[in-house]
Amino acid sequence: MKKTARNVILFDDNELRKHLMPFTYTRPAALLRIGITTIADKWQAMLGEANYSYLTVRYLKKKYPLRVRRTTNLLVAGHVIPTPALAKQVLALEAGEALMSGEELIAFNGSAQDFDARHYTRVVYPRKKPLIVRHLYDIFEFNAEVLKQDFDRLTAGRESQPLSASNTVIGDPSRIFIEEGAYVEGAMLNTQEGPIYIGKDVEVMEGACIRGGFSACHDAKVRIGAKVYGATTLGPYCKIGGEVENSVFIGYSNKAHEGFLGDAVIGEWCNIGGGTTASNLKNDYGEIKLWNYASKRFERTGLQFCGLFMGDHSKIGVNGMINTATVLGVGVNIHGTGFPRNFVASFQEGSASAGFKNVPIETFYTIAERVMARRGVTLTEIDRDIYKAIYSIRDKYK
């Protein structure tokens, strides 16, 4: 008799997801990219064959549906980064048991009713404290460590495509892995601080200088003369040029020209114009405050370096100037002169000098359709409903 596949639900913590906006405006927390893959990809790789679904806010459920069994479900926190040891503990949970780190739930094996009531028959604790993404800046703060873990997992027992002799390698060449169809010519690759992963059909053009840790997911491009410092991650179809340091691009976004970006997280379908520089350090070298959607105010981070956080479908025009620790919501369009405020709410267009105005939702749809069509992707009715829902609640988080 065939064994029924396990039912795994990657759940959002309702309060914590607000701290991870604007990125969790448009996706469950488990679909944040850290290291090489998304958190969901990591859980699926380590938990193995199962039926996977998401427990998230109502307006995202059509795109990310929930499948619940009446009896036993394995509910796993989508904002916790798994390791093989942690996944083993999750798989070992008996019915009614929960795995917790302090007061924070990592996983629960049981019914949806008991999960909602937080009714656990027994609580166990991880053998090693896991990485838990609680703040926007955790995405780039954790990136170096998680990238190394992903590199080792994804390349174990596999052979890299050969590296052309036109490249210069500093450090251990075995810490470079090149997938099928990738093009890497005339680049300088340094693995002394971390590995370098070049995904399927990625193009690294001549003159690019890359210091690991670095990962480029499928169909990404590193342009001529780019200067890339670790730990930097390019999601699928991203394109970078100029100078980039310790930044994560979730996917389908471009910073193709000169300018600096550091200690940053860029969502999907974003574009950063040529010559744009986003500061990651205050002139007085002081502690950085960052906008928090949950508290609706700027909060202390304890960081000295913190750059740009850019929600999906946002744009910055040529020669843009962005202050340290700036948060842009979904569908923001910045152009013109001057430094905009460190927080710009979703669906706003304008500049520091001329001011900002609302972008009509139909105008946003038209632009999004054009942008996505260039990558052969369609803006669906479900996508439109998601952006319409965000449009209706954005004033709650100003």
Secondary structure, DSSP 8 states (H G I E B T S, - for coil): -----EEEEEE--TTHHHHTTTGGGSS-GGG-B-SSSBHHHHHHHHH-SEEEEEE--GGGTTTS-----SS-EEEEETTEE--HHHHHHHHT--TTEEEEETTEEEEEEE-HHHHHHT--SEEE--SS--EE--STTHHHHSHHHHHHHHHHHHHTT-------TTSEEES-GGGEEE-TT-EE-S-EEE-SSS-EEE-TT-EE-TT-EEESSEEE-TT-EE-TT-EEESSEEE-TT-EE-SEEES-EEEES-EE-SSSEEES-EEEES-EE-TT-EE--B-TT----EEEETTTTEEEE-S-SB--EEE-TT-EE-TT-EE-TTEEE-TT-EE-SSS---SEE-SSEEEETTTEEEE--HHHHHHHHHHHHHTTT----HHHHHHHHHHHHHGGGG-
